[in-house]
Amino acid sequence: MDIYQQHKNLIAKFRAAMYDCDASRLNAQFAEVFAPNCEFRFTHPFEDMTGCDTLIERVYQPLLAAMPDLERRDYIVMAGPANGSTWVGCAGMYMGVFERPWLDIPPTKKLVAMRYHEFFRVEDGQVVEMQAVWDIPSLMVQAAAWPLAPSLGTDWLAPAPATQDGILTAPYDPIKSDASLNWVIEMLTEMGKHPLKGGPEIMQLEKFWHPKLCWYGPSGIGSMRQVSGFRKWHQIPFLKALPDRRVYMHGKGVMFGDGDYVGAAGWPNMQMTVTGDGWLGIAPSNKPITIRSFDFWRCENGLIRENWVLIDLLHVYHQLGVDVFSRMRELTYARQ
């Protein structure tokens, strides 16, 4: 068994603990997976914390109180080398009946689902760092409590890979994995040339993306299909507002391939300035911001067919001086 499969098996223990959650056992189960001083870098408003006890107390216990039947479902589990370490990336959803408020989001008393992208750095048989972006705005949307601009794309629960092979269990194939990784890197390099170095044609989108591309974005941006949909509902608004976007080399960014899949995370991994027409319904501030963007791509016959994307939008709004939770509480005041 290769080291990448060993590390997937380690994360499988965490996945199993969150599939049949028992709040009284989480501390012991987490201690088996995570190092005592593991660094957790979590989506806004949780931010950074150290140690499993803190993570459970601040994040998982309140979530379990709100959704006592909480269940984790992964549809992508991949692993590979990045920056001299081994990383495991997972994508999926937490689901359950939303019975009590969480982060002041009003409960729906119905089944809800929240997407997550989570990355784990493993050393000496334990996780020493976890980076996680959860689509908390999607819960606000499901609770009719999203207080800001609607998504340009479709708000829905992104599906598992069309090929139903996202939980990779085959031995690590370095040649195939590197080919997928290099193809995505080349695509991102070409996309990064526009608009500062040329018009839209310089990106060569049709060279890299499948004609039936599915781009699964977070609530607040939405999902879309085909290159034309990607351009109209995400890329053009994004580039009009953030033309100087660039990779943030000082962030904790990682990127690796595993078979047909490529995963990327960063805390943060992009930097840009909000200009032009503004973004996400926010007026331009000429203020530099950073973005935590967590991606999974699936390659098919030499083209990128699916792209799952989560962006920590609550952190973006926070940097721009917009308190989404305060606005949500005002919107739902009569329901609190």
C-alpha positions, 0 to 999 in steps of 0.5 A: 500500500502506497503512502497516499492510500495510507493517508486516505485510510487515516482520514477515513477514520475521521470521515467515519466519525462524522458519518455516524456522529456521537458527540461523546466519542468525538474527542477520542476519535479525533485524537486518533487522527489529529496531532495534539497541536494540529493547526486548524484553518477554518472558514470564516467566522471560525478562523484559526485554532489549535488542538482538537478540543478547541475545534470540537468545542467551537465548531462541531458541538454547536453544529451537532446541537443544531443538527443532532442527526448530522451526517458527513458524505464525501464524494471526492477523496484524493491524495498527493504530494505538495510542497514537500508534504503529503495532502489528502483532499475531500469534497462532500456535504454535511447534511441533517435536519436543521432543528436549532439555530447555528451561527444565528441562522434560523432553523428550517426544521427540514433536511439541509445540506452544506458543502465542504472542501477540506484538506489535510496535511499528514506527517508521521501518521497524524494530521498536523494541519487542516484547511477547510472551507464550508459553504455556510452561505448555502445554509442561509439560502436554504433558510431564506436568510441570505441578506446580500446579492443573489447568485448569478448562477444556480444555487443548488447542491453540487453533485458527485462526479459524473463518473462516480469515481471520486473516492480514489482507492487505486494505487497512486499513478504518478504519471497520470496524476502529474499529467492532470496536474500539469494540464490544470496548471497550464489552464490556470496560467493561460487564464491568468494572462487576461485581461492584463496581457490580452483579450479573452481569446488569450485564455484559450478556454476551449483548449482546456475545458470540455464543451459540457463543462460543469462549474460548481460554485458556492452560494453567492456565485452559483453553478453553471454549465458550458464555457459560455455559462462560466464566462457569463455568470462568473468569469466576466463579473469576476474579472471586471471587478478584480482584473489584477487577481494573482496567485498569493505566493505568501499564502499556504497554498497546495496543489496536487493530482491523483489520477484524473483529479486535481485538488488545490487549496490555499490560506490564502492563495489569491490576492486582488483589488476590488475595482471596476463595477465591484463584486458580489453586489459590493461597490468598488473600494479599491481595497486589496483583499485575499481569497481562500479558494478551494478547487477540485477538477476532474479531467476527462479525455484530455479536457476538464469536464467538472470543477468544484469550487468553494470560496470563503465568501464570508471572509471576502465580505468581512475584508470589505467591511460587510458583516453578513451575520449582522445583516442576516440577523436584521433580515430575520429579526422576526424569526429569531 
